[in-house]
Amino acid sequence: MQAVIEHFKLPTPLVWHDRRLGLQSQDVAAEVGDFVLRRADGLWAYQLAVVVDDAAQAVSNVVRGQDLADNTARQIVLQQALGLPTPRYLHTPLVLGDNGEKLSKQNGAQAVNVRDPLLALNAAASCLGLPAFKAIRELETQSYLAHWLALQPN
């Protein structure tokens, strides 16, 4: 099977607002260039898959680590090309270990101890620069994220 390559004009530069990082811009054509939408094994690549998946689930807010902020411009380009809505983005600071690497399962980070959920939640909030709560009943667990998002600048 022969590869099919299609190109479309990219906005230069693409400008968007991140709710924590502020105004962002990237010249996707110059800084990234062409990027894969379908892998050689026939599977759809991450950039396209996440855009379609987010739209299918009506995702309105994307909250993820700051290490993924550089994916945002490519995803917005695809959203615009496909006529899909663009969610609001917020990229959180990364929590780093003593070795300077981000904490993750891949580098052996320990799981969060949730025996005391309020303590665990407030410890995580402190690492991310988010406000702490005095009592677990202050807000329902599902609304913690909504509360923290509301505290971030638009």
Secondary structure, DSSP 8 states (H G I E B T S, - for coil): -----------SSEEEEETTTEEEEE-HHHHT-S--SB-TTS-B-HHHHHHHHHHHTT--EEEEEGGGGGGHHHHHHHHHHHT----EEEEE---B-TTSSB--GGGT------SSHHHHHHHHHHHTT----S-GGGS-GGGHHHHHHHHS--
